[in-house]
Amino acid sequence: MVVSVLPDTPAVGVFQEQDVIIEIDGTATDTRPALFELMNGHAPGDTIEITYIRGDDTMTDSVTLTANPSDGTRPLIGLTLLTAFTTISLEEANDIVEPSRATRPLDVGGQIYLYRRVDRAQWA
């Protein structure tokens, strides 16, 4: 989940707080390591297609990556992310009667994800 959009980055004007990234270039990503693995296959200047959830809508936008100021060889989108999402079954989601502040089910286009507040990761 997007926690913040860093100023003067490609993410400005595209992403908002609480957007949930679910795919990069058509490949599903439901964990932070999977997301970073997909990002590592790109370089500054590459354009990637990101699919994300905003409220009840699934959206897809293209973003041209910029160079990370601390390491010009690494790509930067410009997001601070809260992770992680884990896929669970509908039955498991129904068993969560009162989700805690740290865990809650999220229905994303019929796919149920369990949101766990684990840590923060920054693409910077």
N, C-alpha and C positions, 0 to 999 in steps of 0.2 A: 504494500500500500504506500502511496506517495504521502510523505509527511510534509515535505516542502519542495518548492521549485527554486533552484538557485538563480540569482539574478544574472543577466547577461549570458545566458546559456541557451542552447537550442530548445530546451524544455519550456521556456517562457512563451506563453500564448497557446501552448498545446495542452499541457497537463495542469491539473488542479490537485489540491490536497484531497486525499481519500480516493483518488483514482487507483484502480487495481490493475497492474500489468499482467496479462495472461498469455500473450504470445509475442515473439519477436520473429519477424519474417516467416510467419506461419507455423513456427515451432512453439508448442506449449511450454510455458515456464511457470511452475507452481512453487518453486523454492528459490531462495537467493542464490545458492551455488549454480543452479541451472540457468538462472538469468545472467549471472556473471560469465558463465561458460559461453553462452550465446554472444555476449558482448565482446569477449576476448577474440572472437573470430572476425572482428571488424577493426578498421583503422580510422583515424580522423579523416574526414572528408567523405566517408561512406554514408549512403542514405539507407536507413533501415525502416521497416514497416512495423509499427508497434500497435498491437490490439490491446485494449484496456476496457475496464468497466467503470462507468461513471453513473452512480445511482442505479437506475434500472436499464440503462442503455449500454450496449456494446459498441465501442467506437474503434476506428482504425485510422492512424495518421502516419505519415512519413516524416522522419526527422533526419536531418543531416548532422552527423556527429562532428564535434569540434575536438581540438586537441586539449588534453588535460594540462592545465598550466604547470603542474608539478612534474609531469612526464609527458612531453610532446608526442611520444609514440603511442600513448594510450588514448582511446576514445572517451569522450565525455558527452553525456546527455544533459546532466544538470539536475539530478533528483536526489533527494534524501528519502530513503525507503525504510519502511518498517516491515519486518518479515516475520513469519513465513506463512505460507498457505499450504495446507496438506489436503489432498483429496480424500473424502470420506463417502460412505454410502448414505443413501437417503434414510435408511433405517437407523444408522448411527446418528445422523443429524436429528432424527425424531426423538432419539433417546436423550438428547440434551434439553432437559426441561427448562432449566434456568441457567443460561450461559453465564460464566463469570465475566468479569471485565477483561480477562486475558484470553478467553476462548469463546468463539461464537461461530455458528454455521452461517455460510454465505452462499446463496443460490445464484450462480453465475450462468445464465443461459441453460438451466436444467442440470448443470454440473454442480454438485455440492462441494464446497471447500470449507475446511475448518480453519479459521483464522486464529493463529496463536501469536500473541505478542512475545516475540523472542528477543530481538535486538534491533539495532538500527544499522543501516549500511548507507554509505554515501558514495555516489558516483562523482567524485571530485578529485 
